[in-house]
Amino acid sequence: MRVVVGLLLLLLALCGSGAQGEGGGLGQVGEISQFQETAPRDAAEESTKQTTEQTTPDIWAEVRALRDMVVELKVELRNMEARVKDSESQVNDLKAELMVTKVHVELLQRENSDQKDTLTSTKSKISDLEKETADLQTRLSSSESELLLSKSRIDQLERENTERPKVAFYTALTDAGPLGPYNTDITLKYSKVFTNIGNAYNPATGFFTAPVKGVYYLQFTVCGNLQGSMGVELYKNNQQIMHNGERKEEGGAEYFTNSVVLELMAGDEIHLVLPSGDSVVDDVKNHSTFSGSLLFTL
């Protein structure tokens, strides 16, 4: 823009100089004409006159050319001003876009900050969950170990239970009714066998034989309906362990029950004896019974 203005100023100066030269040349021509009318000049002056007449038209042509250039430059200057205005408008648009972009950037920065905070919170929660998961895995491992230990103990108990003899029996005396009184002691043979796990009771002899060393639980119930004495004795091998009896003064059924817990060696025998002079009774209703079981081995 400065170059264009300077060029315009230079052209205006040249135009002014040309105008002054044109005025001077005309005056000189007039003087030469008057001089020719009054007194002719020598050959050198005549030559100068001709040179001046030839130079004057050339200056005017240059002036017109410079005027045309000035007009063109003015048009170009207007075009450049219009371009400058367009450029300023574009710059303003760019500034507005820049402001919008700046606002968007600030919004994105705030969103990014919020996302960072959310991410930090999420990472903290994930860390807490990882710790809880680790604790749960530790507890699970401990529980699995305890479960394996419990299973091992259960397996051991099952093996022990499988290996341990199972002994249990339950019997009733007879369907014949009253037994006794007799003049001598007799072994009671409980002939009706309902349970005989381990086959340790022999209904043919009335003896229970301990298959293994252990602690046994034995129980009997006696019923009598005859006047007089009713009773029973419990023997371990040939040793009397217990005597139970009752005196009946009149008819009618009466009962008594007793039980013992005995430590028996393998092969020890248990049986019940009806003492001489006593009586018991039994029938299809199973009033008099004898039972026992192994509590645990030793």
C-alpha positions as CSV (number, residue, x, y, z in Angstrom):
1,M,0.0,0.0,0.0
2,R,2.8,2.4,0.8
3,V,4.6,1.7,-2.5
4,V,1.4,2.5,-4.4
5,V,0.9,5.8,-2.6
6,G,4.5,6.7,-3.3
7,L,4.1,5.9,-6.9
8,L,1.0,8.0,-7.1
9,L,2.8,11.0,-5.6
10,L,5.6,10.6,-8.1
11,L,3.2,10.5,-11.0
12,L,1.5,13.6,-9.7
13,A,4.8,15.4,-9.5
14,L,5.7,14.4,-13.0
15,C,2.4,15.6,-14.3
16,G,2.9,19.0,-12.6
17,S,6.4,19.3,-14.2
18,G,5.1,18.4,-17.6
19,A,2.4,21.1,-17.4
20,Q,5.0,23.7,-16.5
21,G,7.2,22.6,-19.4
22,E,4.3,22.8,-21.8
23,G,3.5,26.3,-20.8
24,G,7.2,27.4,-21.2
25,G,7.5,25.8,-24.6
26,L,4.5,27.7,-25.9
27,G,5.8,30.9,-24.7
28,Q,9.1,30.2,-26.3
29,V,7.4,29.4,-29.6
30,G,5.6,32.7,-29.5
31,E,8.9,34.5,-28.9
32,I,10.5,32.7,-31.8
33,S,7.6,33.6,-34.1
34,Q,7.9,37.2,-33.2
35,F,11.6,37.1,-33.6
36,Q,11.2,35.6,-37.0
37,E,8.9,38.4,-38.0
38,T,11.2,41.1,-36.7
39,A,14.7,39.6,-37.4
40,P,15.8,36.1,-38.6
41,R,18.2,34.1,-36.5
42,D,21.3,32.2,-37.5
43,A,21.3,28.6,-38.4
44,A,22.0,27.4,-34.8
45,E,18.8,29.0,-33.4
46,E,16.8,27.6,-36.2
47,S,18.0,24.1,-35.3
48,T,17.1,24.6,-31.7
49,K,13.6,25.7,-32.6
50,Q,13.0,22.6,-34.7
51,T,14.3,20.4,-31.8
52,T,11.9,22.1,-29.3
53,E,8.9,21.7,-31.6
54,Q,9.7,18.0,-31.9
55,T,10.2,17.5,-28.1
56,T,6.9,19.2,-27.0
57,P,4.5,16.6,-28.5
58,D,6.6,13.8,-26.9
59,I,6.1,15.2,-23.4
60,W,2.3,15.4,-23.9
61,A,2.2,11.8,-25.0
62,E,4.2,10.9,-21.8
63,V,1.8,12.9,-19.7
64,R,-1.2,11.2,-21.2
65,A,0.4,7.9,-20.6
66,L,1.1,8.8,-17.0
67,R,-2.5,9.9,-16.6
68,D,-3.7,6.6,-17.9
69,M,-1.3,4.9,-15.5
70,V,-2.7,7.0,-12.6
71,V,-6.3,6.0,-13.6
72,E,-5.3,2.4,-13.7
73,L,-3.5,2.7,-10.4
74,K,-6.6,4.3,-8.8
75,V,-8.7,1.4,-10.1
76,E,-6.2,-1.0,-8.8
77,L,-6.1,0.9,-5.5
78,R,-9.9,0.6,-5.2
79,N,-9.7,-3.1,-5.9
80,M,-7.0,-3.5,-3.3
81,E,-9.1,-1.5,-0.8
82,A,-12.0,-3.8,-1.6
83,R,-9.7,-6.8,-1.1
84,V,-8.4,-5.3,2.1
85,K,-12.0,-4.9,3.4
86,D,-12.8,-8.5,2.4
87,S,-9.6,-9.6,4.2
88,E,-10.6,-7.6,7.3
89,S,-14.1,-9.3,7.1
90,Q,-12.4,-12.7,6.8
91,V,-10.1,-11.8,9.7
92,N,-13.2,-10.8,11.8
93,D,-14.9,-14.1,10.9
94,L,-11.7,-15.9,11.8
95,K,-11.6,-14.1,15.1
96,A,-15.2,-15.1,15.8
97,E,-14.4,-18.7,14.8
98,L,-11.3,-18.5,17.0
99,M,-13.4,-17.3,20.0
100,V,-15.9,-20.1,19.4
101,T,-13.1,-22.6,19.1
102,K,-11.6,-21.2,22.3
103,V,-14.9,-21.7,24.1
104,H,-15.2,-25.2,22.8
105,V,-11.6,-25.9,23.9
106,E,-12.4,-24.6,27.4
107,L,-15.6,-26.8,27.5
108,L,-13.5,-29.8,26.4
109,Q,-10.9,-29.0,29.0
110,R,-13.6,-28.9,31.7
111,E,-15.1,-32.1,30.4
112,N,-11.7,-33.7,30.3
113,S,-11.1,-32.6,33.9
114,D,-14.4,-34.1,34.9
115,Q,-13.6,-37.3,33.0
116,K,-10.2,-37.4,34.7
117,D,-11.9,-37.0,38.1
118,T,-14.4,-39.7,37.2
119,L,-11.5,-41.9,35.9
120,T,-9.6,-41.4,39.2
121,S,-12.7,-42.3,41.2
122,T,-13.3,-45.3,39.0
123,K,-9.7,-46.4,39.4
124,S,-10.1,-46.0,43.2
125,K,-13.2,-48.1,43.1
126,I,-11.5,-50.7,40.9
127,S,-8.6,-50.8,43.4
128,D,-11.0,-51.3,46.3
129,L,-12.8,-54.1,44.3
130,E,-9.5,-55.7,43.6
131,K,-8.6,-55.6,47.3
132,E,-12.0,-57.1,48.1
133,T,-11.6,-59.7,45.4
134,A,-8.1,-60.6,46.9
135,D,-9.7,-60.8,50.3
136,L,-12.5,-63.0,49.0
137,Q,-10.0,-65.2,47.2
138,T,-8.0,-65.5,50.4
139,R,-11.1,-66.4,52.3
140,L,-12.1,-68.8,49.5
141,S,-8.8,-70.4,49.6
142,S,-9.1,-70.7,53.4
143,S,-12.6,-72.1,53.1
144,E,-11.4,-74.5,50.4
145,S,-8.6,-75.7,52.7
146,E,-11.1,-76.0,55.6
147,L,-13.5,-77.8,53.3
148,L,-10.8,-80.2,52.2
149,L,-9.8,-80.8,55.8
150,S,-13.5,-81.4,56.7
151,K,-13.8,-83.7,53.8
152,S,-10.7,-85.6,54.8
153,R,-12.1,-85.9,58.4
154,I,-15.5,-87.1,57.0
155,D,-13.7,-89.6,54.8
156,Q,-11.7,-90.8,57.8
157,L,-14.9,-91.0,59.9
158,E,-16.6,-92.9,57.0
159,R,-13.7,-95.3,56.8
160,E,-13.7,-95.7,60.5
161,N,-17.5,-96.2,60.5
162,T,-17.2,-98.6,57.6
163,E,-14.4,-100.5,59.3
164,R,-16.1,-100.4,62.7
165,P,-18.4,-103.4,63.3
166,K,-22.1,-102.7,63.4
167,V,-23.8,-104.6,66.2
168,A,-27.4,-104.3,67.2
169,F,-30.2,-106.8,68.0
170,Y,-33.8,-106.7,69.3
171,T,-35.8,-109.9,70.2
172,A,-38.9,-111.0,72.0
173,L,-39.3,-114.1,74.2
174,T,-42.1,-116.4,72.9
175,D,-45.7,-116.8,71.7
176,A,-46.4,-119.6,74.2
177,G,-47.6,-117.5,77.1
178,P,-46.3,-118.1,80.7
179,L,-42.9,-119.6,81.4
180,G,-42.3,-121.1,84.9
181,P,-42.1,-121.4,87.7
182,Y,-39.5,-124.1,87.4
183,N,-37.5,-126.0,90.1
184,T,-34.1,-124.8,88.6
185,D,-32.7,-121.8,86.8
186,I,-33.1,-121.9,83.1
187,T,-31.6,-119.8,80.2
188,L,-34.2,-117.7,78.5
189,K,-34.1,-118.2,74.7
190,Y,-35.6,-115.1,73.0
191,S,-36.8,-116.9,69.9
192,K,-38.4,-114.0,68.0
193,V,-35.6,-112.0,66.3
194,F,-36.6,-108.7,64.8
195,T,-33.1,-107.1,64.4
196,N,-29.7,-108.9,64.4
197,I,-27.1,-106.7,62.7
198,G,-23.8,-108.4,62.9
199,N,-25.4,-111.7,63.8
200,A,-24.0,-111.5,67.3
201,Y,-27.2,-112.9,68.9
202,N,-28.0,-116.6,68.7
203,P,-31.8,-117.4,69.2
204,A,-31.1,-121.1,69.5
205,T,-29.0,-120.6,72.6
206,G,-30.2,-117.2,73.8
207,F,-26.6,-115.9,74.0
208,F,-25.3,-112.6,72.7
209,T,-21.6,-112.9,71.9
210,A,-19.5,-109.6,71.6
211,P,-17.8,-109.6,68.2
212,V,-15.2,-106.9,69.1
213,K,-13.9,-105.2,72.2
214,G,-16.0,-102.3,73.1
215,V,-18.8,-100.7,75.2
216,Y,-22.2,-102.2,74.7
217,Y,-25.7,-101.1,75.8
218,L,-28.1,-103.9,76.9
219,Q,-31.7,-103.6,77.9
220,F,-34.5,-106.1,78.8
221,T,-38.3,-105.8,79.7
222,V,-40.0,-108.5,81.7
223,C,-43.8,-109.1,82.0
224,G,-45.6,-111.4,84.5
225,N,-49.3,-112.2,85.0
226,L,-49.2,-115.1,87.5
227,Q,-49.5,-114.8,91.2
228,G,-46.2,-115.2,92.9
229,S,-42.6,-114.1,91.9
230,M,-41.5,-112.8,88.6
231,G,-37.9,-112.0,87.8
232,V,-34.8,-112.3,85.6
233,E,-31.1,-112.3,86.0
234,L,-28.4,-111.0,83.6
235,Y,-25.1,-112.9,83.2
236,K,-21.8,-112.0,81.6
237,N,-20.1,-115.3,80.8
238,N,-20.8,-117.2,84.1
239,Q,-20.9,-114.0,86.2
240,Q,-24.2,-112.7,87.4
241,I,-24.4,-108.9,86.7
242,M,-27.9,-108.1,87.7
243,H,-31.1,-109.6,89.4
244,N,-34.5,-108.0,89.0
245,G,-37.6,-109.5,90.6
246,E,-41.1,-108.7,91.9
247,R,-43.7,-110.4,94.1
248,K,-47.2,-110.6,92.7
249,E,-50.0,-111.2,95.2
250,E,-52.8,-111.3,92.7
251,G,-53.3,-111.8,89.0
252,G,-52.9,-109.3,86.3
253,A,-50.0,-108.2,84.0
254,E,-47.1,-106.3,85.5
255,Y,-43.8,-105.1,83.9
256,F,-40.4,-103.9,84.8
257,T,-37.5,-102.7,82.6
258,N,-33.8,-102.4,83.2
259,S,-30.6,-101.7,81.2
260,V,-26.8,-101.9,81.6
261,V,-23.7,-100.5,79.9
262,L,-20.9,-103.1,79.8
263,E,-17.4,-103.1,78.6
264,L,-17.0,-106.4,76.8
265,M,-14.0,-108.2,75.3
266,A,-14.4,-110.0,72.0
267,G,-16.0,-113.3,72.7
268,D,-17.7,-112.3,76.0
269,E,-21.2,-113.8,76.2
270,I,-24.4,-112.2,77.6
271,H,-27.6,-114.1,78.4
272,L,-30.7,-113.8,80.6
273,V,-31.7,-116.4,83.2
274,L,-35.2,-117.2,84.7
275,P,-34.5,-118.0,88.4
276,S,-36.2,-121.1,89.9
277,G,-39.6,-120.4,91.4
278,D,-40.1,-117.3,89.2
279,S,-42.3,-116.9,86.1
280,V,-42.5,-114.6,83.0
281,V,-45.0,-114.3,80.3
282,D,-45.1,-113.4,76.6
283,D,-47.3,-113.9,73.6
284,V,-47.8,-112.5,70.1
285,K,-47.9,-109.0,71.5
286,N,-44.2,-109.2,72.6
287,H,-44.4,-108.3,76.3
288,S,-41.0,-109.6,77.3
289,T,-38.0,-108.3,75.1
290,F,-34.2,-108.4,75.1
291,S,-32.0,-105.9,73.0
292,G,-28.5,-104.5,72.8
293,S,-26.1,-102.6,70.6
294,L,-22.4,-101.6,70.3
295,L,-21.8,-98.0,71.4
296,F,-18.2,-97.8,70.4
297,T,-15.2,-100.0,70.0
298,L,-12.1,-99.9,72.3
